[in-house]
Amino acid sequence: MNEKNILIALDFGGTSVGIAVADNHGNMLVRKSVPTSGKKATDLLEDVMRHIHVLLTEYQDQTLIGIGIAMCGVVDGDTITMIPNLPGMESIHLRQYMKDRFHVPVRIENDVHVAAFAELKKGYLKETDYGLYLNFGTGISAGITVGDRVLSGHNGAAGEIGYLMRDRRDRLTFQSGHASFEEFAGGSGASRRASVAFNQSMTTKQLFQESSGDPNKQEFIDEICMEISFQVANLSIAFNPQRIVLGGGMIVPNGPIHQKILEKLKENVPYPPEVFLSSFGKDASLYGAVELALSAAHTEDC
């Protein structure tokens, strides 16, 4: 492949869009972040396009050969659903939108599936037979891997574990407009619940920081850790992965969630998997989008 070729990677999240230029070996050359700020999808895309063109001016002597897109929500082909944080995105055929503007192959996948893909290619899931990538951040989701594949599911919704029920009496389920596990233990859900419980606006980061000196906040954190570790143990029993990789902003090395997961796996799972923290930190989906762009350049026609 020509050394003058480059790739574009995009990671659409609920609060920002990551944009990167990579070389034809998948090495990231430059990256930046664009806040979504509650923008409509059309306005956000125009903003993203402006930033892409600015970045590409630095590489005018090189040829763009592929684009990879990591997208929050459920991605099935060129259809995007269940994406409330990016209003209007469901009505846009984003893959075709990008192909029409850049005339190169484009691949788009769910952001957590893409993060799992990055771990398969260059991270801790490489050469595993069965693996799980678990993202605990603003939301909660999973990437399920078998061999060198990330399972998408019949509707592209495999790994949407934020909708797991917390017990058999749970009524806060999808059909009632809820995502029970995510609303209880995910970053946004925990922040909302904590703000009500302690009568003050509070981020999840603040909650964890203040918990050591406040028994009530510590109990609140303990419940979150217990819920997450309980669900991870059940997933491990169901899928029997060789390895689990943990990612997302709520995961801190040797932090309370990490430690409780290790404890629950050891106590409750017949064949406890190895557990690693993501090779790519908070940028796993963006690195995965680079790998998608590489794959698109190698396998698709414009």
C-alpha positions in Angstrom: 0.0 0.0 0.0 1.2 3.5 -0.9 3.0 5.2 2.0 1.3 8.4 1.0 -2.1 7.1 1.9 -4.0 8.2 5.0 -7.2 7.3 6.9 -9.9 9.2 8.7 -11.4 7.9 12.0 -14.5 9.3 13.7 -15.9 8.4 17.1 -19.4 9.8 17.7 -20.1 9.8 21.5 -22.9 11.4 23.5 -20.8 14.4 24.6 -18.1 14.7 21.8 -16.9 13.5 18.5 -13.3 12.2 18.3 -11.6 12.9 14.9 -8.3 11.4 13.9 -6.0 11.1 10.9 -4.0 7.9 10.7 -1.4 6.5 8.3 -1.9 3.4 6.2 -0.5 1.2 8.9 -3.1 2.4 11.4 -0.8 4.7 13.4 -2.7 7.8 14.6 -1.0 11.0 13.3 -3.2 13.7 14.8 -6.5 13.8 16.7 -8.9 16.3 18.1 -12.3 16.3 19.9 -15.4 18.3 18.9 -18.1 18.8 21.6 -21.6 17.8 20.6 -23.2 20.4 22.9 -26.8 19.1 22.2 -26.5 20.1 18.5 -28.8 18.7 15.9 -27.2 16.0 13.8 -27.1 18.1 10.6 -25.3 21.0 12.4 -23.0 18.6 14.2 -22.0 16.9 10.9 -21.2 20.2 9.3 -19.1 21.1 12.3 -17.3 17.8 12.0 -16.8 18.2 8.3 -15.1 21.6 8.8 -12.7 20.1 11.3 -11.9 17.2 9.0 -11.1 19.5 6.1 -8.8 21.6 8.4 -7.0 18.5 9.4 -6.6 17.3 5.8 -5.0 20.5 4.8 -1.9 19.3 6.7 -1.8 16.2 4.4 -2.5 17.7 1.0 0.2 15.6 -0.6 -1.4 12.4 0.6 -4.4 10.4 -0.5 -7.4 9.6 1.7 -8.2 5.9 1.1 -10.8 5.0 3.8 -13.0 6.2 6.7 -14.0 4.4 9.8 -16.8 5.5 12.0 -17.6 4.4 15.6 -21.2 5.4 16.5 -23.0 5.3 19.8 -26.4 3.5 19.5 -27.4 0.4 17.5 -25.9 0.2 14.0 -27.4 -2.2 11.5 -25.9 -1.7 8.0 -26.5 2.0 7.3 -29.3 2.3 9.9 -28.7 3.9 13.2 -31.3 3.6 16.1 -31.5 4.0 19.8 -29.3 7.1 19.9 -31.1 9.8 22.0 -27.9 11.8 22.8 -27.5 12.8 19.1 -30.9 14.1 18.0 -31.7 13.6 14.3 -28.9 11.2 13.6 -31.3 8.3 13.1 -32.7 10.0 10.0 -29.2 10.4 8.4 -27.6 7.7 6.3 -24.2 8.6 7.7 -22.2 6.0 5.7 -23.5 7.2 2.4 -23.2 10.9 3.6 -19.5 10.4 4.1 -19.0 8.4 0.8 -20.7 11.1 -1.2 -18.4 13.8 0.2 -15.0 11.9 0.2 -15.6 9.2 -2.5 -13.7 6.6 -0.5 -14.8 3.3 1.2 -16.6 3.9 4.6 -17.4 1.5 7.4 -19.6 2.3 10.4 -20.2 0.2 13.5 -21.4 0.6 17.1 -18.7 2.4 19.2 -18.3 -0.4 21.8 -18.2 -3.1 19.1 -15.5 -1.0 17.4 -13.6 -0.8 20.7 -13.7 -4.6 21.0 -12.4 -4.7 17.4 -9.4 -2.6 18.4 -8.7 -5.0 21.3 -9.0 -7.9 18.9 -6.6 -6.4 16.4 -3.9 -4.8 18.7 -5.0 -5.2 22.3 -5.7 -7.8 25.0 -8.3 -9.7 23.0 -5.8 -10.5 20.3 -5.6 -14.3 19.7 -8.4 -15.1 22.2 -11.1 -17.6 21.3 -13.9 -15.9 23.3 -13.8 -12.5 24.8 -15.8 -9.6 26.3 -15.1 -5.9 26.1 -17.1 -4.1 28.7 -17.6 -0.3 28.6 -18.6 1.5 31.8 -18.8 5.2 31.1 -21.6 7.6 30.4 -23.5 4.5 29.3 -22.9 0.7 29.7 -22.4 -1.6 26.8 -20.4 -4.7 25.7 -18.6 -6.1 22.7 -18.7 -9.9 22.4 -15.9 -11.6 20.4 -15.5 -15.0 19.0 -12.2 -15.7 17.3 -11.5 -12.7 15.1 -15.1 -11.5 15.0 -17.2 -9.1 17.0 -20.7 -10.4 17.2 -23.3 -7.9 16.0 -26.5 -9.8 16.7 -29.5 -10.2 14.5 -30.4 -6.5 14.7 -27.0 -5.1 15.4 -27.9 -4.9 19.1 -25.6 -7.6 20.6 -24.0 -6.4 23.8 -26.6 -3.7 24.7 -26.3 -4.8 28.3 -27.5 -1.5 29.7 -30.9 -3.0 29.2 -30.3 -6.0 31.5 -32.8 -6.4 34.2 -31.5 -6.0 37.8 -33.8 -8.7 39.2 -37.0 -10.7 38.3 -39.2 -7.9 39.7 -37.6 -5.2 37.6 -40.1 -3.1 35.6 -37.7 -0.3 34.4 -37.1 -2.1 31.1 -37.0 -1.1 27.5 -40.7 -1.4 26.8 -41.3 1.2 29.6 -38.7 3.5 28.1 -35.9 2.6 30.5 -32.5 0.9 30.5 -32.4 -0.5 34.0 -28.8 -1.5 34.5 -27.4 1.6 32.8 -29.7 4.0 34.6 -28.6 2.5 37.9 -24.9 2.0 37.4 -23.9 4.0 34.3 -22.2 7.4 34.6 -25.2 9.5 33.6 -27.7 7.4 35.6 -25.6 7.3 38.7 -25.0 11.1 38.5 -28.7 11.8 38.2 -29.5 9.5 41.1 -26.8 10.9 43.3 -27.9 14.5 42.6 -31.4 13.6 43.8 -30.1 11.6 46.8 -27.7 14.2 48.1 -29.7 17.3 47.0 -26.9 18.8 44.9 -25.7 18.6 41.4 -23.0 15.9 41.3 -21.0 14.2 38.6 -20.1 10.5 39.1 -16.4 11.6 39.3 -17.3 13.9 42.2 -19.3 11.1 43.9 -16.3 8.7 43.8 -13.9 11.4 45.0 -16.1 12.4 48.0 -17.2 8.9 49.0 -14.2 8.2 51.2 -15.2 10.9 53.7 -18.9 10.4 53.6 -20.5 7.1 54.7 -23.7 7.8 52.8 -21.9 8.4 49.6 -19.7 5.4 50.2 -22.8 3.2 50.5 -24.1 4.7 47.3 -20.8 3.8 45.5 -20.8 0.3 47.1 -24.2 -0.4 45.6 -23.0 0.7 42.1 -19.9 -1.5 42.4 -22.0 -4.5 43.6 -24.5 -4.1 40.7 -21.8 -3.9 38.1 -19.8 -6.9 39.5 -23.0 -8.9 39.8 -23.8 -8.4 36.1 -20.3 -9.0 35.0 -20.2 -12.3 36.9 -23.5 -13.4 35.2 -22.2 -12.4 31.8 -19.0 -14.5 32.5 -21.1 -17.5 33.5 -23.2 -17.1 30.3 -20.4 -16.6 27.8 -17.4 -18.3 29.4 -14.9 -15.8 27.9 -11.2 -16.4 28.0 -10.6 -12.7 28.8 -12.6 -9.6 29.8 -11.3 -6.2 28.9 -12.7 -3.2 30.9 -13.0 0.2 29.4 -14.8 3.5 29.9 -14.4 6.5 32.1 -15.7 4.8 35.3 -12.9 2.2 35.2 -9.8 3.2 37.2 -6.9 0.8 37.7 -7.4 -0.9 41.1 -10.4 1.3 41.7 -13.5 0.1 43.6 -15.3 -1.1 40.4 -12.2 -3.0 39.2 -11.6 -4.6 42.5 -15.2 -5.6 43.1 -15.4 -7.2 39.6 -12.3 -9.3 40.3 -13.7 -10.3 43.7 -17.1 -11.4 42.2 -15.6 -13.3 39.4 -13.4 -15.3 41.8 -16.3 -16.0 44.1 -19.0 -16.9 41.7 -17.8 -18.0 38.2 -16.9 -21.6 37.5 -14.2 -20.6 35.1 -13.1 -17.0 35.9 -11.7 -15.2 32.9 -8.5 -13.1 32.9 -9.3 -9.4 33.4 -7.4 -6.5 31.8 -7.9 -2.8 31.5 -8.3 -1.5 28.0 -5.1 -1.2 26.0 -6.4 2.2 24.6 -8.0 3.8 27.7 -10.7 6.2 26.8 -9.7 6.2 23.1 -10.6 2.6 22.4 -13.4 3.4 20.1 -11.3 6.0 18.1 -8.5 3.4 17.7 -11.2 0.9 16.6 -12.4 3.4 14.0 -8.9 3.5 12.6 -9.0 -0.2 12.3 -12.4 0.0 10.6 -11.0 2.5 8.1 -8.1 0.2 7.3 -10.5 -2.7 6.8 -12.7 -0.5 4.6 -9.7 0.5 2.4 -8.7 -3.1 2.0 -12.1 -4.7 1.3 -14.6 -2.2 -0.1 -15.1 -0.4 -3.4 -16.0 3.2 -3.3 
